[in-house]
């Protein structure tokens, strides 16, 4: 989880650095913009953003699906080792329906929703950081 947090922060940092580089590059004169160094730096930052985003998504979904597998095994173990009275009072269709619905939410809905929420949070923090670097006085408006 700590490694995932580092990858998420690194991805947002390199994305913000590439945006800042683009703003600094576009503020230069036309002759200075045509220098080849700025293009290669921006290309490297953009490719770095892409690579980190792919690693981040792969690692995140690997961790989420490993956790989902763990919860499935715990749920199955709980169902298999429960008392006979539970199976007498609940039909097998209801048990199967409830277990499959819970597993479906853990497998499909929760990872995408959590990933989007984390992504939006990091983009908001990154935007506030860039605004604070460019014009710190604007951050005073956030206090009220």
N, CA, C and O atoms as a GROMACS GRO file, in nm:
protein
  576
    1UNK      N    1   0.082  -0.119   0.000
    1UNK     CA    2   0.000   0.000   0.000
    1UNK      C    3   0.087   0.125   0.000
    1UNK      O    4   0.055   0.223  -0.067
    2UNK      N    5   0.197   0.122   0.075
    2UNK     CA    6   0.287   0.236   0.077
    2UNK      C    7   0.351   0.257  -0.060
    2UNK      O    8   0.365   0.371  -0.105
    3UNK      N    9   0.389   0.148  -0.126
    3UNK     CA   10   0.445   0.158  -0.260
    3UNK      C   11   0.342   0.214  -0.358
    3UNK      O   12   0.376   0.294  -0.445
    4UNK      N   13   0.216   0.174  -0.345
    4UNK     CA   14   0.110   0.228  -0.429
    4UNK      C   15   0.094   0.378  -0.406
    4UNK      O   16   0.076   0.453  -0.501
    5UNK      N   17   0.101   0.420  -0.282
    5UNK     CA   18   0.090   0.563  -0.252
    5UNK      C   19   0.206   0.641  -0.314
    5UNK      O   20   0.186   0.750  -0.367
    6UNK      N   21   0.326   0.585  -0.308
    6UNK     CA   22   0.441   0.651  -0.370
    6UNK      C   23   0.425   0.661  -0.522
    6UNK      O   24   0.458   0.763  -0.582
    7UNK      N   25   0.376   0.554  -0.584
    7UNK     CA   26   0.356   0.555  -0.729
    7UNK      C   27   0.249   0.657  -0.767
    7UNK      O   28   0.264   0.728  -0.866
    8UNK      N   29   0.141   0.664  -0.689
    8UNK     CA   30   0.035   0.762  -0.717
    8UNK      C   31   0.088   0.904  -0.706
    8UNK      O   32   0.058   0.988  -0.790
    9UNK      N   33   0.164   0.932  -0.602
    9UNK     CA   34   0.220   1.066  -0.585
    9UNK      C   35   0.322   1.099  -0.693
    9UNK      O   36   0.328   1.212  -0.741
   10UNK      N   37   0.403   1.001  -0.731
   10UNK     CA   38   0.502   1.023  -0.837
   10UNK      C   39   0.433   1.052  -0.970
   10UNK      O   40   0.478   1.138  -1.046
   11UNK      N   41   0.326   0.981  -0.998
   11UNK     CA   42   0.252   1.004  -1.122
   11UNK      C   43   0.193   1.144  -1.127
   11UNK      O   44   0.200   1.211  -1.230
   12UNK      N   45   0.136   1.188  -1.016
   12UNK     CA   46   0.079   1.323  -1.014
   12UNK      C   47   0.190   1.428  -1.020
   12UNK      O   48   0.172   1.532  -1.083
   13UNK      N   49   0.301   1.402  -0.954
   13UNK     CA   50   0.412   1.498  -0.956
   13UNK      C   51   0.469   1.515  -1.097
   13UNK      O   52   0.492   1.628  -1.141
   14UNK      N   53   0.491   1.406  -1.167
   14UNK     CA   54   0.548   1.418  -1.302
   14UNK      C   55   0.446   1.481  -1.398
   14UNK      O   56   0.486   1.550  -1.492
   15UNK      N   57   0.318   1.458  -1.375
   15UNK     CA   58   0.215   1.523  -1.457
   15UNK      C   59   0.217   1.674  -1.435
   15UNK      O   60   0.209   1.752  -1.530
   16UNK      N   61   0.227   1.715  -1.309
   16UNK     CA   62   0.231   1.859  -1.279
   16UNK      C   63   0.360   1.923  -1.328
   16UNK      O   64   0.359   2.038  -1.373
   17UNK      N   65   0.470   1.851  -1.319
   17UNK     CA   66   0.597   1.904  -1.369
   17UNK      C   67   0.590   1.923  -1.520
   17UNK      O   68   0.640   2.023  -1.572
   18UNK      N   69   0.530   1.828  -1.591
   18UNK     CA   70   0.519   1.844  -1.736
   18UNK      C   71   0.430   1.962  -1.773
   18UNK      O   72   0.458   2.033  -1.870
   19UNK      N   73   0.322   1.984  -1.697
   19UNK     CA   74   0.237   2.102  -1.723
   19UNK      C   75   0.312   2.231  -1.693
   19UNK      O   76   0.299   2.329  -1.766
   20UNK      N   77   0.389   2.232  -1.587
   20UNK     CA   78   0.467   2.352  -1.553
   20UNK      C   79   0.574   2.378  -1.659
   20UNK      O   80   0.598   2.493  -1.697
   21UNK      N   81   0.638   2.271  -1.706
   21UNK     CA   82   0.739   2.286  -1.811
   21UNK      C   83   0.677   2.344  -1.938
   21UNK      O   84   0.737   2.430  -2.004
   22UNK      N   85   0.558   2.297  -1.971
   22UNK     CA   86   0.490   2.349  -2.090
   22UNK      C   87   0.456   2.497  -2.074
   22UNK      O   88   0.468   2.574  -2.170
   23UNK      N   89   0.414   2.537  -1.955
   23UNK     CA   90   0.382   2.679  -1.936
   23UNK      C   91   0.507   2.765  -1.943
   23UNK      O   92   0.503   2.876  -1.997
   24UNK      N   93   0.618   2.716  -1.888
   24UNK     CA   94   0.743   2.792  -1.896
   24UNK      C   95   0.794   2.798  -2.040
   24UNK      O   96   0.847   2.900  -2.084
   25UNK      N   97   0.778   2.688  -2.111
   25UNK     CA   98   0.824   2.681  -2.250
   25UNK      C   99   0.742   2.773  -2.340
   25UNK      O  100   0.797   2.840  -2.427
   26UNK      N  101   0.612   2.776  -2.318
   26UNK     CA  102   0.527   2.860  -2.403
   26UNK      C  103   0.543   3.009  -2.371
   26UNK      O  104   0.504   3.093  -2.452
   27UNK      N  105   0.598   3.043  -2.256
   27UNK     CA  106   0.620   3.184  -2.221
   27UNK      C  107   0.746   3.241  -2.287
   27UNK      O  108   0.766   3.362  -2.286
   28UNK      N  109   0.829   3.155  -2.344
   28UNK     CA  110   0.952   3.203  -2.409
   28UNK      C  111   0.921   3.262  -2.546
   28UNK      O  112   0.811   3.245  -2.600
   29UNK      N  113   1.017   3.331  -2.601
   29UNK     CA  114   1.000   3.388  -2.735
   29UNK      C  115   0.998   3.276  -2.839
   29UNK      O  116   1.036   3.162  -2.811
   30UNK      N  117   0.954   3.310  -2.959
   30UNK     CA  118   0.938   3.210  -3.064
   30UNK      C  119   1.072   3.144  -3.099
   30UNK      O  120   1.077   3.023  -3.122
   31UNK      N  121   1.180   3.222  -3.103
   31UNK     CA  122   1.311   3.167  -3.138
   31UNK      C  123   1.361   3.072  -3.028
   31UNK      O  124   1.422   2.969  -3.057
   32UNK      N  125   1.334   3.108  -2.902
   32UNK     CA  126   1.377   3.020  -2.793
   32UNK      C  127   1.291   2.894  -2.785
   32UNK      O  128   1.338   2.790  -2.737
   33UNK      N  129   1.168   2.901  -2.830
   33UNK     CA  130   1.081   2.784  -2.827
   33UNK      C  131   1.126   2.676  -2.925
   33UNK      O  132   1.100   2.558  -2.904
   34UNK      N  133   1.193   2.716  -3.029
   34UNK     CA  134   1.233   2.621  -3.132
   34UNK      C  135   1.358   2.543  -3.095
   34UNK      O  136   1.400   2.455  -3.170
   35UNK      N  137   1.419   2.572  -2.981
   35UNK     CA  138   1.538   2.497  -2.937
   35UNK      C  139   1.496   2.352  -2.912
   35UNK      O  140   1.390   2.324  -2.857
   36UNK      N  141   1.581   2.261  -2.952
   36UNK     CA  142   1.544   2.119  -2.948
   36UNK      C  143   1.542   2.063  -2.806
   36UNK      O  144   1.476   1.962  -2.781
   37UNK      N  145   1.612   2.123  -2.715
   37UNK     CA  146   1.618   2.070  -2.579
   37UNK      C  147   1.480   2.072  -2.512
   37UNK      O  148   1.443   1.976  -2.445
   38UNK      N  149   1.406   2.180  -2.530
   38UNK     CA  150   1.275   2.191  -2.465
   38UNK      C  151   1.178   2.084  -2.516
   38UNK      O  152   1.099   2.029  -2.439
   39UNK      N  153   1.184   2.056  -2.644
   39UNK     CA  154   1.095   1.954  -2.700
   39UNK      C  155   1.126   1.817  -2.641
   39UNK      O  156   1.035   1.742  -2.605
   40UNK      N  157   1.254   1.783  -2.630
   40UNK     CA  158   1.291   1.652  -2.579
   40UNK      C  159   1.262   1.638  -2.431
   40UNK      O  160   1.225   1.530  -2.384
   41UNK      N  161   1.278   1.747  -2.357
   41UNK     CA  162   1.243   1.742  -2.214
   41UNK      C  163   1.093   1.721  -2.198
   41UNK      O  164   1.049   1.639  -2.117
   42UNK      N  165   1.014   1.794  -2.275
   42UNK     CA  166   0.869   1.779  -2.266
   42UNK      C  167   0.825   1.640  -2.313
   42UNK      O  168   0.735   1.580  -2.253
   43UNK      N  169   0.887   1.589  -2.417
   43UNK     CA  170   0.856   1.453  -2.464
   43UNK      C  171   0.890   1.350  -2.356
   43UNK      O  172   0.813   1.257  -2.332
   44UNK      N  173   1.004   1.368  -2.293
   44UNK     CA  174   1.043   1.275  -2.185
   44UNK      C  175   0.947   1.281  -2.068
   44UNK      O  176   0.911   1.177  -2.012
   45UNK      N  177   0.905   1.401  -2.031
   45UNK     CA  178   0.810   1.415  -1.920
   45UNK      C  179   0.674   1.353  -1.957
   45UNK      O  180   0.610   1.291  -1.872
   46UNK      N  181   0.632   1.370  -2.080
   46UNK     CA  182   0.504   1.314  -2.124
   46UNK      C  183   0.510   1.161  -2.127
   46UNK      O  184   0.417   1.094  -2.083
   47UNK      N  185   0.618   1.107  -2.179
   47UNK     CA  186   0.634   0.961  -2.180
   47UNK      C  187   0.647   0.906  -2.039
   47UNK      O  188   0.596   0.799  -2.008
   48UNK      N  189   0.716   0.980  -1.953
   48UNK     CA  190   0.725   0.940  -1.812
   48UNK      C  191   0.589   0.937  -1.746
   48UNK      O  192   0.559   0.847  -1.667
   49UNK      N  193   0.506   1.036  -1.777
   49UNK     CA  194   0.370   1.038  -1.724
   49UNK      C  195   0.292   0.916  -1.771
   49UNK      O  196   0.219   0.854  -1.694
   50UNK      N  197   0.306   0.883  -1.898
   50UNK     CA  198   0.236   0.767  -1.953
   50UNK      C  199   0.282   0.638  -1.888
   50UNK      O  200   0.200   0.554  -1.850
   51UNK      N  201   0.412   0.621  -1.874
   51UNK     CA  202   0.466   0.497  -1.815
   51UNK      C  203   0.423   0.484  -1.669
   51UNK      O  204   0.381   0.376  -1.627
   52UNK      N  205   0.432   0.591  -1.594
   52UNK     CA  206   0.393   0.585  -1.453
   52UNK      C  207   0.243   0.560  -1.440
   52UNK      O  208   0.200   0.489  -1.349
   53UNK      N  209   0.163   0.618  -1.530
   53UNK     CA  210   0.018   0.594  -1.525
   53UNK      C  211  -0.015   0.448  -1.552
   53UNK      O  212  -0.103   0.391  -1.488
   54UNK      N  213   0.055   0.387  -1.647
   54UNK     CA  214   0.031   0.245  -1.676
   54UNK      C  215   0.075   0.157  -1.560
   54UNK      O  216   0.005   0.063  -1.522
   55UNK      N  217   0.191   0.187  -1.502
   55UNK     CA  218   0.238   0.110  -1.386
   55UNK      C  219   0.143   0.128  -1.269
   55UNK      O  220   0.110   0.031  -1.200
   56UNK      N  221   0.099   0.251  -1.248
   56UNK     CA  222   0.008   0.280  -1.137
   56UNK      C  223  -0.122   0.202  -1.152
   56UNK      O  224  -0.168   0.140  -1.056
   57UNK      N  225  -0.182   0.203  -1.269
   57UNK     CA  226  -0.308   0.133  -1.290
   57UNK      C  227  -0.292  -0.018  -1.275
   57UNK      O  228  -0.375  -0.084  -1.212
   58UNK      N  229  -0.184  -0.072  -1.332
   58UNK     CA  230  -0.161  -0.216  -1.321
   58UNK      C  231  -0.140  -0.258  -1.176
   58UNK      O  232  -0.198  -0.356  -1.130
   59UNK      N  233  -0.056  -0.185  -1.104
   59UNK     CA  234  -0.027  -0.220  -0.966
   59UNK      C  235  -0.150  -0.203  -0.877
   59UNK      O  236  -0.176  -0.285  -0.789
   60UNK      N  237  -0.226  -0.096  -0.901
   60UNK     CA  238  -0.347  -0.073  -0.822
   60UNK      C  239  -0.447  -0.187  -0.840
   60UNK      O  240  -0.497  -0.242  -0.741
   61UNK      N  241  -0.476  -0.223  -0.964
   61UNK     CA  242  -0.574  -0.329  -0.987
   61UNK      C  243  -0.522  -0.465  -0.944
   61UNK      O  244  -0.600  -0.552  -0.907
   62UNK      N  245  -0.390  -0.486  -0.949
   62UNK     CA  246  -0.334  -0.610  -0.896
   62UNK      C  247  -0.359  -0.618  -0.745
   62UNK      O  248  -0.401  -0.723  -0.695
   63UNK      N  249  -0.334  -0.508  -0.674
   63UNK     CA  250  -0.358  -0.508  -0.528
   63UNK      C  251  -0.505  -0.525  -0.496
   63UNK      O  252  -0.541  -0.600  -0.404
   64UNK      N  253  -0.591  -0.457  -0.570
   64UNK     CA  254  -0.734  -0.465  -0.544
   64UNK      C  255  -0.786  -0.607  -0.569
   64UNK      O  256  -0.864  -0.659  -0.490
   65UNK      N  257  -0.743  -0.668  -0.679
   65UNK     CA  258  -0.791  -0.803  -0.708
   65UNK      C  259  -0.730  -0.907  -0.614
   65UNK      O  260  -0.794  -1.009  -0.586
   66UNK      N  261  -0.611  -0.884  -0.564
   66UNK     CA  262  -0.555  -0.973  -0.462
   66UNK      C  263  -0.638  -0.964  -0.333
   66UNK      O  264  -0.666  -1.065  -0.269
   67UNK      N  265  -0.676  -0.841  -0.297
   67UNK     CA  266  -0.763  -0.825  -0.180
   67UNK      C  267  -0.899  -0.887  -0.202
   67UNK      O  268  -0.956  -0.946  -0.110
   68UNK      N  269  -0.951  -0.876  -0.322
   68UNK     CA  270  -1.080  -0.936  -0.355
   68UNK      C  271  -1.072  -1.089  -0.344
   68UNK      O  272  -1.165  -1.153  -0.294
   69UNK      N  273  -0.963  -1.145  -0.390
   69UNK     CA  274  -0.941  -1.289  -0.378
   69UNK      C  275  -0.937  -1.331  -0.231
   69UNK      O  276  -0.992  -1.434  -0.194
   70UNK      N  277  -0.870  -1.251  -0.150
   70UNK     CA  278  -0.861  -1.280  -0.006
   70UNK      C  279  -1.000  -1.277   0.058
   70UNK      O  280  -1.035  -1.365   0.136
   71UNK      N  281  -1.080  -1.174   0.025
   71UNK     CA  282  -1.216  -1.165   0.080
   71UNK      C  283  -1.303  -1.281   0.034
   71UNK      O  284  -1.386  -1.330   0.109
   72UNK      N  285  -1.284  -1.324  -0.091
   72UNK     CA  286  -1.362  -1.437  -0.142
   72UNK      C  287  -1.330  -1.564  -0.064
   72UNK      O  288  -1.420  -1.640  -0.027
   73UNK      N  289  -1.202  -1.587  -0.040
   73UNK     CA  290  -1.164  -1.707   0.036
   73UNK      C  291  -1.217  -1.701   0.179
   73UNK      O  292  -1.259  -1.803   0.234
   74UNK      N  293  -1.215  -1.584   0.240
   74UNK     CA  294  -1.269  -1.571   0.376
   74UNK      C  295  -1.420  -1.592   0.376
   74UNK      O  296  -1.472  -1.656   0.467
   75UNK      N  297  -1.490  -1.541   0.277
   75UNK     CA  298  -1.634  -1.558   0.268
   75UNK      C  299  -1.668  -1.706   0.246
   75UNK      O  300  -1.758  -1.759   0.311
   76UNK      N  301  -1.596  -1.771   0.155
   76UNK     CA  302  -1.622  -1.912   0.128
   76UNK      C  303  -1.592  -1.998   0.250
   76UNK      O  304  -1.667  -2.091   0.280
   77UNK      N  305  -1.486  -1.967   0.320
   77UNK     CA  306  -1.452  -2.041   0.441
   77UNK      C  307  -1.559  -2.020   0.548
   77UNK      O  308  -1.594  -2.113   0.621
   78UNK      N  309  -1.611  -1.896   0.558
   78UNK     CA  310  -1.716  -1.870   0.654
   78UNK      C  311  -1.845  -1.944   0.621
   78UNK      O  312  -1.914  -1.993   0.711
   79UNK      N  313  -1.877  -1.954   0.493
   79UNK     CA  314  -1.998  -2.027   0.453
   79UNK      C  315  -1.980  -2.176   0.474
   79UNK      O  316  -2.071  -2.244   0.522
   80UNK      N  317  -1.862  -2.228   0.439
   80UNK     CA  318  -1.841  -2.372   0.450
   80UNK      C  319  -1.834  -2.420   0.595
   80UNK      O  320  -1.873  -2.534   0.623
   81UNK      N  321  -1.787  -2.338   0.685
   81UNK     CA  322  -1.769  -2.380   0.824
   81UNK      C  323  -1.876  -2.326   0.917
   81UNK      O  324  -1.858  -2.325   1.038
   82UNK      N  325  -1.989  -2.280   0.861
   82UNK     CA  326  -2.097  -2.232   0.946
   82UNK      C  327  -2.180  -2.349   0.997
   82UNK      O  328  -2.164  -2.462   0.952
   83UNK      N  329  -2.270  -2.321   1.089
   83UNK     CA  330  -2.350  -2.428   1.148
   83UNK      C  331  -2.458  -2.476   1.051
   83UNK      O  332  -2.492  -2.406   0.956
   84UNK      N  333  -2.508  -2.593   1.076
   84UNK     CA  334  -2.612  -2.651   0.992
   84UNK      C  335  -2.743  -2.574   1.005
   84UNK      O  336  -2.823  -2.572   0.912
   85UNK      N  337  -2.766  -2.512   1.118
   85UNK     CA  338  -2.887  -2.433   1.140
   85UNK      C  339  -2.897  -2.318   1.039
   85UNK      O  340  -3.007  -2.283   0.996
   86UNK      N  341  -2.783  -2.258   1.002
   86UNK     CA  342  -2.783  -2.151   0.904
   86UNK      C  343  -2.836  -2.200   0.770
   86UNK      O  344  -2.914  -2.130   0.705
   87UNK      N  345  -2.794  -2.319   0.728
   87UNK     CA  346  -2.840  -2.374   0.600
   87UNK      C  347  -2.984  -2.420   0.604
   87UNK      O  348  -3.052  -2.423   0.501
   88UNK      N  349  -3.033  -2.456   0.723
   88UNK     CA  350  -3.173  -2.495   0.736
   88UNK      C  351  -3.266  -2.374   0.729
   88UNK      O  352  -3.377  -2.384   0.677
   89UNK      N  353  -3.221  -2.260   0.782
   89UNK     CA  354  -3.308  -2.142   0.786
   89UNK      C  355  -3.297  -2.055   0.660
   89UNK      O  356  -3.385  -1.974   0.634
   90UNK      N  357  -3.190  -2.070   0.581
   90UNK     CA  358  -3.171  -1.991   0.459
   90UNK      C  359  -3.162  -2.083   0.338
   90UNK      O  360  -3.084  -2.179   0.339
   91UNK      N  361  -3.240  -2.056   0.235
   91UNK     CA  362  -3.230  -2.139   0.114
   91UNK      C  363  -3.095  -2.119   0.044
   91UNK      O  364  -3.034  -2.013   0.054
   92UNK      N  365  -3.052  -2.222  -0.025
   92UNK     CA  366  -2.920  -2.216  -0.089
   92UNK      C  367  -2.916  -2.108  -0.198
   92UNK      O  368  -2.810  -2.049  -0.222
   93UNK      N  369  -3.028  -2.082  -0.264
   93UNK     CA  370  -3.032  -1.978  -0.366
   93UNK      C  371  -3.008  -1.840  -0.308
   93UNK      O  372  -2.938  -1.758  -0.368
   94UNK      N  373  -3.064  -1.813  -0.191
   94UNK     CA  374  -3.043  -1.685  -0.126
   94UNK      C  375  -2.898  -1.667  -0.083
   94UNK      O  376  -2.841  -1.559  -0.098
   95UNK      N  377  -2.839  -1.773  -0.031
   95UNK     CA  378  -2.698  -1.768   0.011
   95UNK      C  379  -2.609  -1.742  -0.110
   95UNK      O  380  -2.520  -1.657  -0.105
   96UNK      N  381  -2.634  -1.816  -0.217
   96UNK     CA  382  -2.553  -1.800  -0.339
   96UNK      C  383  -2.572  -1.661  -0.400
   96UNK      O  384  -2.475  -1.599  -0.446
   97UNK      N  385  -2.697  -1.612  -0.401
   97UNK     CA  386  -2.725  -1.480  -0.456
   97UNK      C  387  -2.656  -1.370  -0.376
   97UNK      O  388  -2.598  -1.279  -0.434
   98UNK      N  389  -2.662  -1.380  -0.245
   98UNK     CA  390  -2.599  -1.278  -0.159
   98UNK      C  391  -2.447  -1.281  -0.175
   98UNK      O  392  -2.384  -1.176  -0.183
   99UNK      N  393  -2.388  -1.400  -0.178
   99UNK     CA  394  -2.243  -1.412  -0.191
   99UNK      C  395  -2.195  -1.363  -0.327
   99UNK      O  396  -2.092  -1.295  -0.336
  100UNK      N  397  -2.268  -1.395  -0.432
  100UNK     CA  398  -2.226  -1.353  -0.566
  100UNK      C  399  -2.244  -1.203  -0.584
  100UNK      O  400  -2.162  -1.140  -0.651
  101UNK      N  401  -2.346  -1.144  -0.526
  101UNK     CA  402  -2.367  -0.999  -0.535
  101UNK      C  403  -2.256  -0.924  -0.462
  101UNK      O  404  -2.202  -0.826  -0.514
  102UNK      N  405  -2.222  -0.970  -0.341
  102UNK     CA  406  -2.115  -0.904  -0.266
  102UNK      C  407  -1.982  -0.916  -0.340
  102UNK      O  408  -1.906  -0.819  -0.346
  103UNK      N  409  -1.954  -1.031  -0.396
  103UNK     CA  410  -1.829  -1.050  -0.469
  103UNK      C  411  -1.826  -0.967  -0.596
  103UNK      O  412  -1.721  -0.917  -0.635
  104UNK      N  413  -1.940  -0.953  -0.661
  104UNK     CA  414  -1.947  -0.871  -0.782
  104UNK      C  415  -1.918  -0.725  -0.751
  104UNK      O  416  -1.848  -0.658  -0.828
  105UNK      N  417  -1.969  -0.674  -0.640
  105UNK     CA  418  -1.943  -0.535  -0.602
  105UNK      C  419  -1.795  -0.517  -0.570
  105UNK      O  420  -1.735  -0.417  -0.610
  106UNK      N  421  -1.736  -0.611  -0.498
  106UNK     CA  422  -1.594  -0.602  -0.462
  106UNK      C  423  -1.505  -0.612  -0.586
  106UNK      O  424  -1.402  -0.545  -0.594
  107UNK      N  425  -1.544  -0.695  -0.682
  107UNK     CA  426  -1.461  -0.716  -0.801
  107UNK      C  427  -1.475  -0.605  -0.905
  107UNK      O  428  -1.376  -0.566  -0.965
  108UNK      N  429  -1.595  -0.554  -0.926
  108UNK     CA  430  -1.619  -0.466  -1.040
  108UNK      C  431  -1.644  -0.320  -1.002
  108UNK      O  432  -1.586  -0.231  -1.063
  109UNK      N  433  -1.726  -0.296  -0.904
  109UNK     CA  434  -1.768  -0.159  -0.874
  109UNK      C  435  -1.668  -0.085  -0.784
  109UNK      O  436  -1.631   0.029  -0.813
  110UNK      N  437  -1.625  -0.148  -0.678
  110UNK     CA  438  -1.539  -0.082  -0.581
  110UNK      C  439  -1.403  -0.039  -0.636
  110UNK      O  440  -1.362   0.074  -0.609
  111UNK      N  441  -1.331  -0.123  -0.713
  111UNK     CA  442  -1.199  -0.078  -0.762
  111UNK      C  443  -1.205   0.044  -0.852
  111UNK      O  444  -1.124   0.136  -0.838
  112UNK      N  445  -1.299   0.046  -0.945
  112UNK     CA  446  -1.306   0.158  -1.039
  112UNK      C  447  -1.347   0.286  -0.966
  112UNK      O  448  -1.291   0.392  -0.993
  113UNK      N  449  -1.443   0.276  -0.876
  113UNK     CA  450  -1.489   0.393  -0.801
  113UNK      C  451  -1.378   0.448  -0.713
  113UNK      O  452  -1.358   0.570  -0.707
  114UNK      N  453  -1.306   0.361  -0.645
  114UNK     CA  454  -1.197   0.405  -0.558
  114UNK      C  455  -1.083   0.465  -0.639
  114UNK      O  456  -1.024   0.565  -0.597
  115UNK      N  457  -1.052   0.407  -0.754
  115UNK     CA  458  -0.946   0.460  -0.839
  115UNK      C  459  -0.982   0.600  -0.890
  115UNK      O  460  -0.897   0.689  -0.892
  116UNK      N  461  -1.107   0.618  -0.931
  116UNK     CA  462  -1.151   0.750  -0.977
  116UNK      C  463  -1.147   0.852  -0.865
  116UNK      O  464  -1.108   0.967  -0.887
  117UNK      N  465  -1.187   0.812  -0.745
  117UNK     CA  466  -1.186   0.905  -0.632
  117UNK      C  467  -1.043   0.946  -0.596
  117UNK      O  468  -1.017   1.063  -0.570
  118UNK      N  469  -0.952   0.851  -0.594
  118UNK     CA  470  -0.811   0.881  -0.565
  118UNK      C  471  -0.753   0.971  -0.673
  118UNK      O  472  -0.679   1.065  -0.644
  119UNK      N  473  -0.786   0.942  -0.798
  119UNK     CA  474  -0.736   1.022  -0.910
  119UNK      C  475  -0.786   1.166  -0.900
  119UNK      O  476  -0.708   1.259  -0.919
  120UNK      N  477  -0.914   1.184  -0.870
  120UNK     CA  478  -0.968   1.320  -0.857
  120UNK      C  479  -0.905   1.394  -0.739
  120UNK      O  480  -0.876   1.513  -0.749
  121UNK      N  481  -0.884   1.324  -0.629
  121UNK     CA  482  -0.820   1.386  -0.513
  121UNK      C  483  -0.678   1.431  -0.546
  121UNK      O  484  -0.639   1.542  -0.511
  122UNK      N  485  -0.602   1.345  -0.612
  122UNK     CA  486  -0.465   1.381  -0.647
  122UNK      C  487  -0.460   1.494  -0.749
  122UNK      O  488  -0.372   1.579  -0.742
  123UNK      N  489  -0.553   1.496  -0.843
  123UNK     CA  490  -0.557   1.605  -0.941
  123UNK      C  491  -0.591   1.738  -0.873
  123UNK      O  492  -0.538   1.842  -0.910
  124UNK      N  493  -0.680   1.734  -0.776
  124UNK     CA  494  -0.714   1.855  -0.702
  124UNK      C  495  -0.595   1.906  -0.621
  124UNK      O  496  -0.566   2.025  -0.622
  125UNK      N  497  -0.527   1.816  -0.553
  125UNK     CA  498  -0.408   1.855  -0.476
  125UNK      C  499  -0.299   1.907  -0.569
  125UNK      O  500  -0.233   2.006  -0.537
  126UNK      N  501  -0.280   1.843  -0.684
  126UNK     CA  502  -0.181   1.889  -0.781
  126UNK      C  503  -0.215   2.026  -0.836
  126UNK      O  504  -0.126   2.110  -0.852
  127UNK      N  505  -0.342   2.049  -0.864
  127UNK     CA  506  -0.383   2.180  -0.915
  127UNK      C  507  -0.361   2.290  -0.811
  127UNK      O  508  -0.314   2.399  -0.843
  128UNK      N  509  -0.394   2.260  -0.686
  128UNK     CA  510  -0.372   2.357  -0.579
  128UNK      C  511  -0.223   2.384  -0.559
  128UNK      O  512  -0.184   2.496  -0.526
  129UNK      N  513  -0.141   2.282  -0.577
  129UNK     CA  514   0.004   2.300  -0.564
  129UNK      C  515   0.056   2.391  -0.674
  129UNK      O  516   0.133   2.483  -0.648
  130UNK      N  517   0.014   2.366  -0.797
  130UNK     CA  518   0.058   2.451  -0.908
  130UNK      C  519   0.010   2.595  -0.888
  130UNK      O  520   0.085   2.689  -0.912
  131UNK      N  521  -0.115   2.612  -0.844
  131UNK     CA  522  -0.166   2.746  -0.819
  131UNK      C  523  -0.086   2.813  -0.708
  131UNK      O  524  -0.056   2.932  -0.716
  132UNK      N  525  -0.052   2.737  -0.606
  132UNK     CA  526   0.028   2.793  -0.497
  132UNK      C  527   0.168   2.832  -0.539
  132UNK      O  528   0.224   2.927  -0.486
  133UNK      N  529   0.225   2.760  -0.634
  133UNK     CA  530   0.359   2.794  -0.684
  133UNK      C  531   0.353   2.918  -0.772
  133UNK      O  532   0.437   3.007  -0.760
  134UNK      N  533   0.254   2.925  -0.859
  134UNK     CA  534   0.244   3.037  -0.953
  134UNK      C  535   0.202   3.165  -0.881
  134UNK      O  536   0.266   3.269  -0.899
  135UNK      N  537   0.097   3.159  -0.801
  135UNK     CA  538   0.047   3.277  -0.732
  135UNK      C  539  -0.003   3.236  -0.593
  135UNK      O  540  -0.119   3.198  -0.580
  136UNK      N  541   0.081   3.244  -0.491
  136UNK     CA  542   0.041   3.199  -0.357
  136UNK      C  543  -0.073   3.280  -0.296
  136UNK      O  544  -0.141   3.230  -0.206
  137UNK      N  545  -0.095   3.401  -0.342
  137UNK     CA  546  -0.201   3.484  -0.285
  137UNK      C  547  -0.340   3.427  -0.314
  137UNK      O  548  -0.435   3.453  -0.240
  138UNK      N  549  -0.352   3.352  -0.420
  138UNK     CA  550  -0.481   3.293  -0.454
  138UNK      C  551  -0.523   3.190  -0.350
  138UNK      O  552  -0.642   3.169  -0.328
  139UNK      N  553  -0.425   3.127  -0.287
  139UNK     CA  554  -0.458   3.026  -0.185
  139UNK      C  555  -0.526   3.085  -0.064
  139UNK      O  556  -0.591   3.013   0.012
  140UNK      N  557  -0.513   3.216  -0.043
  140UNK     CA  558  -0.583   3.280   0.067
  140UNK      C  559  -0.734   3.276   0.047
  140UNK      O  560  -0.810   3.282   0.144
  141UNK      N  561  -0.778   3.265  -0.076
  141UNK     CA  562  -0.920   3.255  -0.103
  141UNK      C  563  -0.978   3.121  -0.058
  141UNK      O  564  -1.099   3.109  -0.039
  142UNK      N  565  -0.894   3.022  -0.042
  142UNK     CA  566  -0.941   2.890   0.000
  142UNK      C  567  -0.975   2.885   0.147
  142UNK      O  568  -1.051   2.798   0.191
  143UNK      N  569  -0.920   2.977   0.225
  143UNK     CA  570  -0.944   2.975   0.370
  143UNK      C  571  -1.092   2.994   0.403
  143UNK      O  572  -1.144   2.918   0.484
  144UNK      N  573  -1.161   3.092   0.345
  144UNK     CA  574  -1.305   3.104   0.378
  144UNK      C  575  -1.386   2.990   0.320
  144UNK      O  576  -1.508   2.985   0.338
   0.00000   0.00000   0.00000
